[in-house]
Amino acid sequence: MLERSQGACENPRCPDPRYPSALGRNGSYLLEVDHIDDHAKGGDDLPRAMIALCPNCHAVKNRGTVDDSFRDLLRSTALVRHQELLSKAR
């Protein structure tokens, strides 16, 4: 996911996918890989079912008031980006 994300939050609605306050000590962006559907509740543990999110989007996803359409958006985004990465590798 981190390679696939190219250092930017994969949430298509992220207001600033490369926001400056999200830089780590080594200069890379802070991204958190997350299961789109909770792994403990049966979510797949596969790259196509996971997404790299900035700390803000990660918090919104897990502790905010988001509906199923947000997870649907993340699912479709992760799948498309995963397929693009696979096709480049061939």
Buried (B, 14 or more C-beta within 10 A) or exposed (E): BEEBBEBBBBBEEBEEBEBEEBEEEEEEBBBBBBBBBEEEEEBEEEBBBBBBBBBBBBEBBEEEEBEEEBBEBBBEBBBEBBEEBEEEEE
